[in-house]
Amino acid sequence: MALRHLLLLLLGVVVLSTPSLADFKKPFPKPKPPIYKPPKIEKPFPEPKPPVYKPPKVEKPPVYKPPKVEKPPVYKPPKVEKPPVYKPPKIEKPFPEHKPPTYKPPFKPPHN
């Protein structure tokens, strides 16, 4: 199968490299038909139009704005500091004297 591919490749190289097959004459191009261009027609100037009436701009009268009235300040009563609450001093309890441990005899259950 590889031999067949090699032969086809060789045949293609020979065909493309021969000058008789590569140089062929191109057919004579056909002349293109002329394209019709209509003649340019000059447009007549339009008749001048009379000017359009524009009424003068009328400014709007100013809108009445009442003067700003400042509000009176809100009454804030003065801050009264509360008198400090009396707290009696804490009395520290003295530590109890260290007593030696009392002896307890071991518990023995009665024998039945």
KEKOLGU-147174 format. One record per residue: residue in one letter; residue number from 1; x, y, z of N, C-alpha, C in turn. Coordinates in pm, whole numbers. Layout:
<zafis>
a/NUM/X/Y/Z/X/Y/Z/X/Y/Z $
...
</zafis>
This chain:
<zafis>
m/1/83/-119/0/0/0/0/88/126/0 $
a/2/202/120/70/293/233/73/353/255/-66 $
l/3/371/148/-141/426/159/-277/329/235/-368 $
r/4/198/210/-349/98/277/-430/99/428/-402 $
h/5/111/465/-274/115/607/-237/240/675/-294 $
l/6/351/604/-292/475/660/-345/464/684/-495 $
l/7/402/588/-567/386/604/-712/293/721/-744 $
l/8/186/737/-668/95/848/-692/163/983/-666 $
l/9/246/989/-566/318/1111/-534/416/1145/-645 $
l/10/485/1043/-694/581/1064/-803/510/1109/-930 $
l/11/397/1051/-962/321/1090/-1081/274/1236/-1068 $
g/12/230/1277/-949/185/1414/-928/298/1513/-947 $
v/13/419/1479/-899/533/1568/-915/568/1583/-1061 $
v/14/564/1474/-1137/598/1479/-1279/497/1564/-1355 $
v/15/369/1546/-1327/265/1620/-1400/277/1769/-1372 $
l/16/302/1807/-1248/308/1948/-1213/438/2014/-1260 $
s/17/542/1936/-1278/670/1996/-1315/690/2009/-1465 $
t/18/611/1945/-1545/628/1956/-1691/580/2091/-1736 $
p/19/660/2162/-1816/620/2297/-1857/506/2299/-1958 $
s/20/488/2192/-2035/382/2194/-2136/244/2195/-2070 $
l/21/230/2130/-1955/99/2127/-1889/79/2250/-1799 $
a/22/187/2306/-1752/174/2420/-1663/148/2549/-1739 $
d/23/203/2565/-1861/185/2687/-1938/71/2667/-2037 $
f/24/-44/2713/-2004/-155/2708/-2099/-199/2851/-2124 $
k/25/-254/2873/-2242/-296/3006/-2281/-431/3038/-2220 $
k/26/-438/3158/-2168/-564/3203/-2109/-654/3252/-2221 $
p/27/-786/3228/-2210/-875/3277/-2315/-877/3430/-2316 $
f/28/-901/3486/-2432/-906/3630/-2449/-1024/3686/-2369 $
p/29/-1003/3787/-2285/-1114/3837/-2203/-1218/3908/-2290 $
k/30/-1342/3887/-2256/-1450/3949/-2331/-1459/4096/-2289 $
p/31/-1486/4184/-2384/-1500/4325/-2344/-1630/4344/-2266 $
k/32/-1621/4424/-2162/-1738/4447/-2078/-1830/4546/-2149 $
p/33/-1960/4523/-2138/-2052/4618/-2201/-2047/4751/-2125 $
p/34/-2066/4862/-2195/-2060/4991/-2126/-2176/5005/-2027 $
i/35/-2147/5067/-1917/-2249/5088/-1813/-2321/5218/-1844 $
y/36/-2454/5210/-1839/-2535/5327/-1871/-2534/5422/-1752 $
k/37/-2495/5546/-1780/-2498/5650/-1678/-2594/5757/-1725 $
p/38/-2704/5777/-1648/-2798/5879/-1692/-2734/6017/-1679 $
p/39/-2771/6108/-1766/-2713/6242/-1759/-2758/6312/-1630 $
k/40/-2670/6395/-1578/-2702/6468/-1456/-2799/6580/-1489 $
i/41/-2903/6585/-1407/-3002/6690/-1428/-2985/6790/-1315 $
e/42/-2967/6914/-1352/-2951/7016/-1250/-3088/7051/-1194 $
k/43/-3094/7054/-1063/-3221/7084/-999/-3239/7235/-998 $
p/44/-3361/7280/-1028/-3383/7425/-1023/-3385/7470/-876 $
f/45/-3339/7590/-854/-3338/7643/-718/-3481/7658/-670 $
p/46/-3508/7620/-545/-3645/7636/-494/-3675/7785/-472 $
e/47/-3802/7815/-484/-3843/7954/-465/-3820/7991/-319 $
p/48/-3776/8112/-295/-3752/8150/-155/-3883/8156/-78 $
k/49/-3880/8102/40/-4000/8098/124/-4005/8225/207 $
p/50/-4126/8273/235/-4134/8392/321/-4090/8355/463 $
p/51/-4035/8450/535/-3988/8416/670/-4104/8378/762 $
v/52/-4078/8285/847/-4181/8237/940/-4184/8331/1059 $
y/53/-4305/8367/1102/-4318/8459/1215/-4284/8386/1344 $
k/54/-4195/8446/1420/-4158/8390/1549/-4194/8494/1654 $
p/55/-4290/8460/1743/-4328/8558/1844/-4211/8580/1941 $
p/56/-4202/8699/1995/-4092/8724/2089/-4109/8641/2216 $
k/57/-3997/8607/2273/-4002/8527/2395/-4050/8614/2510 $
v/58/-4147/8559/2583/-4203/8632/2696/-4149/8565/2822 $
e/59/-4084/8645/2903/-4031/8588/3027/-4144/8572/3126 $
k/60/-4137/8463/3201/-4241/8437/3300/-4218/8530/3419 $
p/61/-4328/8578/3479/-4308/8663/3597/-4249/8580/3711 $
p/62/-4175/8645/3797/-4114/8568/3906/-4219/8511/4000 $
v/63/-4191/8393/4048/-4284/8328/4140/-4258/8383/4279 $
y/64/-4369/8412/4351/-4355/8469/4485/-4303/8361/4580 $
k/65/-4197/8397/4651/-4142/8308/4750/-4150/8380/4884 $
p/66/-4224/8322/4977/-4234/8388/5107/-4098/8385/5176 $
p/67/-4072/8487/5257/-3942/8487/5325/-3932/8372/5425 $
k/68/-3814/8324/5440/-3794/8213/5532/-3800/8265/5675 $
v/69/-3880/8194/5754/-3895/8233/5894/-3816/8130/5975 $
e/70/-3723/8183/6053/-3646/8091/6134/-3729/8046/6253 $
k/71/-3719/7918/6282/-3795/7865/6394/-3722/7903/6523 $
p/72/-3801/7931/6626/-3733/7962/6753/-3664/7837/6805 $
p/73/-3557/7856/6880/-3487/7736/6929/-3574/7658/7027 $
v/74/-3559/7529/7024/-3636/7443/7114/-3573/7452/7253 $
y/75/-3659/7466/7353/-3609/7479/7489/-3553/7347/7536 $
k/76/-3431/7352/7587/-3368/7234/7643/-3338/7267/7788 $
p/77/-3398/7193/7881/-3370/7222/8023/-3224/7191/8052 $
p/78/-3167/7265/8144/-3027/7238/8175/-3012/7101/8239 $
k/79/-2901/7040/8212/-2877/6907/8267/-2841/6921/8414 $
v/80/-2911/6843/8495/-2885/6845/8638/-2816/6714/8671 $
e/81/-2698/6728/8728/-2627/6606/8764/-2687/6547/8890 $
k/82/-2703/6418/8890/-2759/6351/9007/-2651/6343/9114 $
p/83/-2691/6360/9237/-2589/6347/9341/-2542/6202/9349 $
p/84/-2419/6181/9388/-2371/6043/9392/-2443/5962/9499 $
v/85/-2467/5840/9469/-2535/5751/9563/-2431/5704/9664 $
y/86/-2470/5708/9791/-2375/5669/9895/-2364/5517/9897 $
k/87/-2242/5470/9890/-2217/5327/9899/-2126/5306/10018 $
p/88/-2176/5232/10115/-2087/5210/10231/-1969/5126/10192 $
p/89/-1858/5145/10259/-1741/5065/10223/-1763/4919/10258 $
k/90/-1708/4835/10178/-1722/4692/10203/-1628/4653/10317 $
i/91/-1682/4576/10405/-1601/4531/10517/-1552/4391/10482 $
e/92/-1425/4378/10487/-1369/4248/10457/-1379/4161/10581 $
k/93/-1424/4038/10562/-1436/3945/10673/-1298/3884/10696 $
p/94/-1262/3869/10820/-1131/3806/10843/-1139/3658/10810 $
f/95/-1028/3606/10770/-1025/3463/10738/-1044/3384/10867 $
p/96/-1119/3274/10860/-1133/3194/10983/-997/3132/11019 $
e/97/-983/3114/11146/-857/3055/11190/-847/2914/11136 $
h/98/-725/2875/11113/-702/2741/11057/-715/2638/11168 $
k/99/-815/2552/11153/-836/2450/11255/-776/2320/11204 $
p/100/-717/2243/11293/-664/2114/11246/-780/2022/11211 $
p/101/-761/1932/11115/-871/1843/11076/-909/1750/11192 $
t/102/-1036/1726/11201/-1083/1635/11306/-1072/1492/11257 $
y/103/-1041/1402/11346/-1023/1262/11309/-1158/1194/11304 $
k/104/-1181/1118/11196/-1304/1041/11183/-1263/896/11166 $
p/105/-1316/809/11250/-1279/668/11234/-1340/612/11107 $
p/106/-1274/519/11041/-1330/462/10918/-1460/388/10945 $
f/107/-1548/391/10849/-1680/328/10864/-1667/180/10833 $
k/108/-1714/97/10925/-1710/-48/10904/-1853/-99/10903 $
p/109/-1892/-166/10792/-2029/-218/10793/-2042/-336/10889 $
p/110/-2158/-352/10949/-2176/-466/11042/-2177/-598/10966 $
h/111/-2120/-701/11036/-2118/-836/10973/-2244/-910/11009 $
n/112/-2302/-975/10915/-2422/-1055/10941/-2390/-1201/10942 $
</zafis>
